[in-house]
Every structure is written in structure tokens, then in C-alpha cells.
Amino acid sequence: MTTAMTLAQAQQEVVDEFSMFGDWQDRYEHLIELGKDLPLIAPEKKTEENIVKGCQSRVWLTAEQEDGLVHFTADSDAMITKGIVALLVRVLNDRTPEEILNTPLTFIDRIGLREHLSPNRSNGLVAMLDQMKRYAVAFSADANKE
């Protein structure tokens, strides 16, 4: 099964999309909209063990592997944080663990996201990415055992 868009193309799409907005107020509003479009996580997945550690807001993140691809679901109780996790899910969803682990995520800095986040949100962004990579490492290790 081939992914419709490469990870690099998905990142470029985000960069192009954000470049349409002149200022950060508009970009934040766009992030909030992205969060509203995030597919809902199953209520039974909103458990303590699925909360991303290191986020000031509550962020739930789960991953399952199907046909060699990692599928993420996520939610947050904070609108901007939900937009950030929606953006990460959009770029990293349905990729192989190797793609997730080996592709530098340049879009975050290219759209200026990191520099426009408060230190707490920036730490949360790093924590979400770390959690997504930990899932990829676990799935990669499982695949190597088979």
C-alpha cells in the first residue's frame, strides 16, 4: 500500500498552507480550526496512560499499527494544543515507523510555530513529538521480533 503523499510532501503542504496567513493571529486561528477537524479519539482511550507527559494541557495520544503503518489518534482539552497535535497527526499519520523516526520534521520551524509558542506550549510540542517517536520505536521493535 502506498501513501498518497510522502512525509516531505505533507510537510511542504503545511508550510504552503501556513504561508497564506499574514500574521500569527490568523495562524493561531487556523491551528484552532485544524484542531476542530481532528477525528475524535475513542472515549475509552482518554486514560491516564495515554496522556502525554510534559504537556501543560491534557493531551491524549494513542497509536496502533496496521499493515506496517502507524495510525495516531489524539485529543486535547486546550484549543491551540489540540491544533498542534492535529498538525502532528496530519503529517505523521499512516507512516511507517522508520519514516517517523528517520525524517526530520522541518515544517515546525519553517512555519515559525516553535518561535511563536509559549515555553510551556513549546515543551508540550516536544513532548508530543517524543511520544509519537516512542510509539514508532515500539512498533519498529515489534516488527523486528517477527
PyMOL commands that place a pseudoatom at each C-alpha (Angstrom):
pseudoatom trace, name=CA, resn=MET, resi=1, chain=A, elem=C, hetatm=0, pos=[0.000, 0.000, 0.000]
pseudoatom trace, name=CA, resn=THR, resi=2, chain=A, elem=C, hetatm=0, pos=[1.483, 3.360, -0.926]
pseudoatom trace, name=CA, resn=THR, resi=3, chain=A, elem=C, hetatm=0, pos=[0.909, 6.535, 0.981]
pseudoatom trace, name=CA, resn=ALA, resi=4, chain=A, elem=C, hetatm=0, pos=[-0.672, 9.204, -1.185]
pseudoatom trace, name=CA, resn=MET, resi=5, chain=A, elem=C, hetatm=0, pos=[1.835, 11.808, -0.085]
pseudoatom trace, name=CA, resn=THR, resi=6, chain=A, elem=C, hetatm=0, pos=[5.385, 11.454, 1.174]
pseudoatom trace, name=CA, resn=LEU, resi=7, chain=A, elem=C, hetatm=0, pos=[6.317, 12.819, 4.556]
pseudoatom trace, name=CA, resn=ALA, resi=8, chain=A, elem=C, hetatm=0, pos=[8.313, 15.576, 2.849]
pseudoatom trace, name=CA, resn=GLN, resi=9, chain=A, elem=C, hetatm=0, pos=[5.295, 16.480, 0.679]
pseudoatom trace, name=CA, resn=ALA, resi=10, chain=A, elem=C, hetatm=0, pos=[2.985, 16.520, 3.710]
pseudoatom trace, name=CA, resn=GLN, resi=11, chain=A, elem=C, hetatm=0, pos=[5.382, 18.903, 5.486]
pseudoatom trace, name=CA, resn=GLN, resi=12, chain=A, elem=C, hetatm=0, pos=[5.588, 21.143, 2.416]
pseudoatom trace, name=CA, resn=GLU, resi=13, chain=A, elem=C, hetatm=0, pos=[1.786, 21.225, 2.207]
pseudoatom trace, name=CA, resn=VAL, resi=14, chain=A, elem=C, hetatm=0, pos=[1.635, 22.514, 5.790]
pseudoatom trace, name=CA, resn=VAL, resi=15, chain=A, elem=C, hetatm=0, pos=[4.317, 25.134, 5.069]
pseudoatom trace, name=CA, resn=ASP, resi=16, chain=A, elem=C, hetatm=0, pos=[2.424, 26.301, 1.954]
pseudoatom trace, name=CA, resn=GLU, resi=17, chain=A, elem=C, hetatm=0, pos=[-0.853, 26.402, 3.873]
pseudoatom trace, name=CA, resn=PHE, resi=18, chain=A, elem=C, hetatm=0, pos=[0.568, 28.481, 6.725]
pseudoatom trace, name=CA, resn=SER, resi=19, chain=A, elem=C, hetatm=0, pos=[2.343, 30.849, 4.339]
pseudoatom trace, name=CA, resn=MET, resi=20, chain=A, elem=C, hetatm=0, pos=[-1.104, 32.004, 3.176]
pseudoatom trace, name=CA, resn=PHE, resi=21, chain=A, elem=C, hetatm=0, pos=[-1.656, 33.686, 6.545]
pseudoatom trace, name=CA, resn=GLY, resi=22, chain=A, elem=C, hetatm=0, pos=[-0.055, 37.068, 7.025]
pseudoatom trace, name=CA, resn=ASP, resi=23, chain=A, elem=C, hetatm=0, pos=[0.219, 37.187, 10.785]
pseudoatom trace, name=CA, resn=TRP, resi=24, chain=A, elem=C, hetatm=0, pos=[0.292, 34.897, 13.768]
pseudoatom trace, name=CA, resn=GLN, resi=25, chain=A, elem=C, hetatm=0, pos=[-3.196, 35.750, 14.905]
pseudoatom trace, name=CA, resn=ASP, resi=26, chain=A, elem=C, hetatm=0, pos=[-4.509, 34.234, 11.658]
pseudoatom trace, name=CA, resn=ARG, resi=27, chain=A, elem=C, hetatm=0, pos=[-2.163, 31.261, 12.012]
pseudoatom trace, name=CA, resn=TYR, resi=28, chain=A, elem=C, hetatm=0, pos=[-3.399, 30.578, 15.546]
pseudoatom trace, name=CA, resn=GLU, resi=29, chain=A, elem=C, hetatm=0, pos=[-6.975, 30.703, 14.284]
pseudoatom trace, name=CA, resn=HIS, resi=30, chain=A, elem=C, hetatm=0, pos=[-6.011, 28.226, 11.558]
pseudoatom trace, name=CA, resn=LEU, resi=31, chain=A, elem=C, hetatm=0, pos=[-4.431, 25.945, 14.183]
pseudoatom trace, name=CA, resn=ILE, resi=32, chain=A, elem=C, hetatm=0, pos=[-7.650, 26.069, 16.212]
pseudoatom trace, name=CA, resn=GLU, resi=33, chain=A, elem=C, hetatm=0, pos=[-9.634, 25.157, 13.076]
pseudoatom trace, name=CA, resn=LEU, resi=34, chain=A, elem=C, hetatm=0, pos=[-7.299, 22.212, 12.432]
pseudoatom trace, name=CA, resn=GLY, resi=35, chain=A, elem=C, hetatm=0, pos=[-7.928, 21.060, 15.990]
pseudoatom trace, name=CA, resn=LYS, resi=36, chain=A, elem=C, hetatm=0, pos=[-11.685, 21.143, 15.389]
pseudoatom trace, name=CA, resn=ASP, resi=37, chain=A, elem=C, hetatm=0, pos=[-11.190, 18.832, 12.397]
pseudoatom trace, name=CA, resn=LEU, resi=38, chain=A, elem=C, hetatm=0, pos=[-9.161, 16.298, 14.370]
pseudoatom trace, name=CA, resn=PRO, resi=39, chain=A, elem=C, hetatm=0, pos=[-11.002, 12.957, 14.315]
pseudoatom trace, name=CA, resn=LEU, resi=40, chain=A, elem=C, hetatm=0, pos=[-12.331, 12.219, 17.783]
pseudoatom trace, name=CA, resn=ILE, resi=41, chain=A, elem=C, hetatm=0, pos=[-10.394, 9.820, 19.940]
pseudoatom trace, name=CA, resn=ALA, resi=42, chain=A, elem=C, hetatm=0, pos=[-12.481, 6.996, 21.383]
pseudoatom trace, name=CA, resn=PRO, resi=43, chain=A, elem=C, hetatm=0, pos=[-13.633, 7.958, 24.914]
pseudoatom trace, name=CA, resn=GLU, resi=44, chain=A, elem=C, hetatm=0, pos=[-12.159, 4.740, 26.348]
pseudoatom trace, name=CA, resn=LYS, resi=45, chain=A, elem=C, hetatm=0, pos=[-8.723, 5.857, 25.057]
pseudoatom trace, name=CA, resn=LYS, resi=46, chain=A, elem=C, hetatm=0, pos=[-8.846, 9.007, 27.197]
pseudoatom trace, name=CA, resn=THR, resi=47, chain=A, elem=C, hetatm=0, pos=[-6.999, 7.342, 30.034]
pseudoatom trace, name=CA, resn=GLU, resi=48, chain=A, elem=C, hetatm=0, pos=[-4.202, 8.458, 32.296]
pseudoatom trace, name=CA, resn=GLU, resi=49, chain=A, elem=C, hetatm=0, pos=[-1.734, 6.181, 30.492]
pseudoatom trace, name=CA, resn=ASN, resi=50, chain=A, elem=C, hetatm=0, pos=[-2.468, 7.893, 27.147]
pseudoatom trace, name=CA, resn=ILE, resi=51, chain=A, elem=C, hetatm=0, pos=[-1.804, 11.394, 28.468]
pseudoatom trace, name=CA, resn=VAL, resi=52, chain=A, elem=C, hetatm=0, pos=[1.355, 12.951, 27.042]
pseudoatom trace, name=CA, resn=LYS, resi=53, chain=A, elem=C, hetatm=0, pos=[3.708, 13.726, 29.906]
pseudoatom trace, name=CA, resn=GLY, resi=54, chain=A, elem=C, hetatm=0, pos=[5.265, 17.177, 29.742]
pseudoatom trace, name=CA, resn=CYS, resi=55, chain=A, elem=C, hetatm=0, pos=[2.248, 18.993, 28.350]
pseudoatom trace, name=CA, resn=GLN, resi=56, chain=A, elem=C, hetatm=0, pos=[0.656, 21.691, 30.457]
pseudoatom trace, name=CA, resn=SER, resi=57, chain=A, elem=C, hetatm=0, pos=[-2.718, 20.952, 28.842]
pseudoatom trace, name=CA, resn=ARG, resi=58, chain=A, elem=C, hetatm=0, pos=[-4.158, 17.482, 28.839]
pseudoatom trace, name=CA, resn=VAL, resi=59, chain=A, elem=C, hetatm=0, pos=[-3.229, 15.743, 25.584]
pseudoatom trace, name=CA, resn=TRP, resi=60, chain=A, elem=C, hetatm=0, pos=[-4.251, 12.173, 24.875]
pseudoatom trace, name=CA, resn=LEU, resi=61, chain=A, elem=C, hetatm=0, pos=[-2.307, 10.366, 22.179]
pseudoatom trace, name=CA, resn=THR, resi=62, chain=A, elem=C, hetatm=0, pos=[-2.644, 6.768, 21.055]
pseudoatom trace, name=CA, resn=ALA, resi=63, chain=A, elem=C, hetatm=0, pos=[-1.180, 4.779, 18.207]
pseudoatom trace, name=CA, resn=GLU, resi=64, chain=A, elem=C, hetatm=0, pos=[-1.965, 1.488, 16.543]
pseudoatom trace, name=CA, resn=GLN, resi=65, chain=A, elem=C, hetatm=0, pos=[-0.115, -0.245, 13.796]
pseudoatom trace, name=CA, resn=GLU, resi=66, chain=A, elem=C, hetatm=0, pos=[-1.932, -1.659, 10.829]
pseudoatom trace, name=CA, resn=ASP, resi=67, chain=A, elem=C, hetatm=0, pos=[-0.311, -3.028, 7.668]
pseudoatom trace, name=CA, resn=GLY, resi=68, chain=A, elem=C, hetatm=0, pos=[3.059, -1.691, 8.809]
pseudoatom trace, name=CA, resn=LEU, resi=69, chain=A, elem=C, hetatm=0, pos=[1.750, 1.874, 9.194]
pseudoatom trace, name=CA, resn=VAL, resi=70, chain=A, elem=C, hetatm=0, pos=[1.325, 3.791, 12.437]
pseudoatom trace, name=CA, resn=HIS, resi=71, chain=A, elem=C, hetatm=0, pos=[-2.111, 5.319, 12.925]
pseudoatom trace, name=CA, resn=PHE, resi=72, chain=A, elem=C, hetatm=0, pos=[-2.399, 8.035, 15.563]
pseudoatom trace, name=CA, resn=THR, resi=73, chain=A, elem=C, hetatm=0, pos=[-5.446, 9.391, 17.347]
pseudoatom trace, name=CA, resn=ALA, resi=74, chain=A, elem=C, hetatm=0, pos=[-5.283, 12.347, 19.696]
pseudoatom trace, name=CA, resn=ASP, resi=75, chain=A, elem=C, hetatm=0, pos=[-7.243, 14.969, 21.574]
pseudoatom trace, name=CA, resn=SER, resi=76, chain=A, elem=C, hetatm=0, pos=[-6.587, 17.845, 23.929]
pseudoatom trace, name=CA, resn=ASP, resi=77, chain=A, elem=C, hetatm=0, pos=[-8.619, 19.989, 26.292]
pseudoatom trace, name=CA, resn=ALA, resi=78, chain=A, elem=C, hetatm=0, pos=[-6.903, 23.171, 25.018]
pseudoatom trace, name=CA, resn=MET, resi=79, chain=A, elem=C, hetatm=0, pos=[-7.752, 24.583, 21.590]
pseudoatom trace, name=CA, resn=ILE, resi=80, chain=A, elem=C, hetatm=0, pos=[-4.285, 25.626, 20.394]
pseudoatom trace, name=CA, resn=THR, resi=81, chain=A, elem=C, hetatm=0, pos=[-2.702, 22.467, 21.777]
pseudoatom trace, name=CA, resn=LYS, resi=82, chain=A, elem=C, hetatm=0, pos=[-5.360, 20.412, 20.006]
pseudoatom trace, name=CA, resn=GLY, resi=83, chain=A, elem=C, hetatm=0, pos=[-4.442, 22.253, 16.793]
pseudoatom trace, name=CA, resn=ILE, resi=84, chain=A, elem=C, hetatm=0, pos=[-0.762, 21.469, 17.311]
pseudoatom trace, name=CA, resn=VAL, resi=85, chain=A, elem=C, hetatm=0, pos=[-1.406, 17.771, 17.884]
pseudoatom trace, name=CA, resn=ALA, resi=86, chain=A, elem=C, hetatm=0, pos=[-3.777, 17.772, 14.877]
pseudoatom trace, name=CA, resn=LEU, resi=87, chain=A, elem=C, hetatm=0, pos=[-0.940, 19.140, 12.751]
pseudoatom trace, name=CA, resn=LEU, resi=88, chain=A, elem=C, hetatm=0, pos=[1.470, 16.458, 14.015]
pseudoatom trace, name=CA, resn=VAL, resi=89, chain=A, elem=C, hetatm=0, pos=[-1.096, 13.713, 13.429]
pseudoatom trace, name=CA, resn=ARG, resi=90, chain=A, elem=C, hetatm=0, pos=[-1.783, 15.044, 9.930]
pseudoatom trace, name=CA, resn=VAL, resi=91, chain=A, elem=C, hetatm=0, pos=[1.900, 14.901, 8.982]
pseudoatom trace, name=CA, resn=LEU, resi=92, chain=A, elem=C, hetatm=0, pos=[2.883, 11.679, 10.789]
pseudoatom trace, name=CA, resn=ASN, resi=93, chain=A, elem=C, hetatm=0, pos=[-0.299, 9.605, 10.499]
pseudoatom trace, name=CA, resn=ASP, resi=94, chain=A, elem=C, hetatm=0, pos=[-0.218, 6.389, 8.475]
pseudoatom trace, name=CA, resn=ARG, resi=95, chain=A, elem=C, hetatm=0, pos=[3.573, 6.352, 8.052]
pseudoatom trace, name=CA, resn=THR, resi=96, chain=A, elem=C, hetatm=0, pos=[5.982, 3.523, 8.683]
pseudoatom trace, name=CA, resn=PRO, resi=97, chain=A, elem=C, hetatm=0, pos=[7.847, 3.611, 11.998]
pseudoatom trace, name=CA, resn=GLU, resi=98, chain=A, elem=C, hetatm=0, pos=[11.065, 4.121, 10.009]
pseudoatom trace, name=CA, resn=GLU, resi=99, chain=A, elem=C, hetatm=0, pos=[9.670, 7.197, 8.246]
pseudoatom trace, name=CA, resn=ILE, resi=100, chain=A, elem=C, hetatm=0, pos=[8.573, 8.666, 11.580]
pseudoatom trace, name=CA, resn=LEU, resi=101, chain=A, elem=C, hetatm=0, pos=[11.970, 8.015, 13.146]
pseudoatom trace, name=CA, resn=ASN, resi=102, chain=A, elem=C, hetatm=0, pos=[14.222, 8.946, 10.230]
pseudoatom trace, name=CA, resn=THR, resi=103, chain=A, elem=C, hetatm=0, pos=[12.592, 12.008, 8.685]
pseudoatom trace, name=CA, resn=PRO, resi=104, chain=A, elem=C, hetatm=0, pos=[13.463, 15.367, 10.233]
pseudoatom trace, name=CA, resn=LEU, resi=105, chain=A, elem=C, hetatm=0, pos=[10.327, 17.367, 10.898]
pseudoatom trace, name=CA, resn=THR, resi=106, chain=A, elem=C, hetatm=0, pos=[11.298, 20.700, 9.408]
pseudoatom trace, name=CA, resn=PHE, resi=107, chain=A, elem=C, hetatm=0, pos=[7.782, 22.106, 8.988]
pseudoatom trace, name=CA, resn=ILE, resi=108, chain=A, elem=C, hetatm=0, pos=[7.548, 23.123, 12.660]
pseudoatom trace, name=CA, resn=ASP, resi=109, chain=A, elem=C, hetatm=0, pos=[10.361, 25.637, 12.324]
pseudoatom trace, name=CA, resn=ARG, resi=110, chain=A, elem=C, hetatm=0, pos=[9.560, 26.514, 8.712]
pseudoatom trace, name=CA, resn=ILE, resi=111, chain=A, elem=C, hetatm=0, pos=[6.095, 27.776, 9.657]
pseudoatom trace, name=CA, resn=GLY, resi=112, chain=A, elem=C, hetatm=0, pos=[7.567, 29.550, 12.699]
pseudoatom trace, name=CA, resn=LEU, resi=113, chain=A, elem=C, hetatm=0, pos=[5.474, 27.527, 15.109]
pseudoatom trace, name=CA, resn=ARG, resi=114, chain=A, elem=C, hetatm=0, pos=[8.123, 26.875, 17.738]
pseudoatom trace, name=CA, resn=GLU, resi=115, chain=A, elem=C, hetatm=0, pos=[9.166, 30.537, 17.989]
pseudoatom trace, name=CA, resn=HIS, resi=116, chain=A, elem=C, hetatm=0, pos=[5.539, 31.672, 18.399]
pseudoatom trace, name=CA, resn=LEU, resi=117, chain=A, elem=C, hetatm=0, pos=[4.665, 29.243, 21.187]
pseudoatom trace, name=CA, resn=SER, resi=118, chain=A, elem=C, hetatm=0, pos=[4.987, 29.994, 24.868]
pseudoatom trace, name=CA, resn=PRO, resi=119, chain=A, elem=C, hetatm=0, pos=[7.768, 27.983, 26.562]
pseudoatom trace, name=CA, resn=ASN, resi=120, chain=A, elem=C, hetatm=0, pos=[5.137, 25.667, 28.080]
pseudoatom trace, name=CA, resn=ARG, resi=121, chain=A, elem=C, hetatm=0, pos=[3.471, 25.001, 24.727]
pseudoatom trace, name=CA, resn=SER, resi=122, chain=A, elem=C, hetatm=0, pos=[6.849, 24.550, 23.083]
pseudoatom trace, name=CA, resn=ASN, resi=123, chain=A, elem=C, hetatm=0, pos=[7.743, 21.938, 25.708]
pseudoatom trace, name=CA, resn=GLY, resi=124, chain=A, elem=C, hetatm=0, pos=[4.387, 20.296, 25.052]
pseudoatom trace, name=CA, resn=LEU, resi=125, chain=A, elem=C, hetatm=0, pos=[5.108, 20.172, 21.325]
pseudoatom trace, name=CA, resn=VAL, resi=126, chain=A, elem=C, hetatm=0, pos=[8.425, 18.429, 22.026]
pseudoatom trace, name=CA, resn=ALA, resi=127, chain=A, elem=C, hetatm=0, pos=[6.664, 16.016, 24.417]
pseudoatom trace, name=CA, resn=MET, resi=128, chain=A, elem=C, hetatm=0, pos=[4.021, 15.156, 21.783]
pseudoatom trace, name=CA, resn=LEU, resi=129, chain=A, elem=C, hetatm=0, pos=[6.690, 14.517, 19.153]
pseudoatom trace, name=CA, resn=ASP, resi=130, chain=A, elem=C, hetatm=0, pos=[8.707, 12.410, 21.595]
pseudoatom trace, name=CA, resn=GLN, resi=131, chain=A, elem=C, hetatm=0, pos=[5.631, 10.325, 22.394]
pseudoatom trace, name=CA, resn=MET, resi=132, chain=A, elem=C, hetatm=0, pos=[4.898, 9.772, 18.681]
pseudoatom trace, name=CA, resn=LYS, resi=133, chain=A, elem=C, hetatm=0, pos=[8.501, 8.685, 18.149]
pseudoatom trace, name=CA, resn=ARG, resi=134, chain=A, elem=C, hetatm=0, pos=[8.329, 6.354, 21.169]
pseudoatom trace, name=CA, resn=TYR, resi=135, chain=A, elem=C, hetatm=0, pos=[5.318, 4.647, 19.579]
pseudoatom trace, name=CA, resn=ALA, resi=136, chain=A, elem=C, hetatm=0, pos=[7.269, 4.328, 16.312]
pseudoatom trace, name=CA, resn=VAL, resi=137, chain=A, elem=C, hetatm=0, pos=[10.263, 2.826, 18.173]
pseudoatom trace, name=CA, resn=ALA, resi=138, chain=A, elem=C, hetatm=0, pos=[7.982, 0.295, 19.903]
pseudoatom trace, name=CA, resn=PHE, resi=139, chain=A, elem=C, hetatm=0, pos=[6.308, -0.704, 16.628]
pseudoatom trace, name=CA, resn=SER, resi=140, chain=A, elem=C, hetatm=0, pos=[9.675, -0.914, 14.909]
pseudoatom trace, name=CA, resn=ALA, resi=141, chain=A, elem=C, hetatm=0, pos=[10.997, -3.186, 17.669]
pseudoatom trace, name=CA, resn=ASP, resi=142, chain=A, elem=C, hetatm=0, pos=[7.861, -5.380, 17.407]
pseudoatom trace, name=CA, resn=ALA, resi=143, chain=A, elem=C, hetatm=0, pos=[8.375, -5.703, 13.652]
pseudoatom trace, name=CA, resn=ASN, resi=144, chain=A, elem=C, hetatm=0, pos=[11.983, -6.745, 14.153]
pseudoatom trace, name=CA, resn=LYS, resi=145, chain=A, elem=C, hetatm=0, pos=[10.890, -9.534, 16.537]
pseudoatom trace, name=CA, resn=GLU, resi=146, chain=A, elem=C, hetatm=0, pos=[8.604, -11.163, 13.977]
for i in range(1, 146): cmd.bond("trace and resi %d" % i, "trace and resi %d" % (i + 1))
show_as sticks, trace
zoom trace
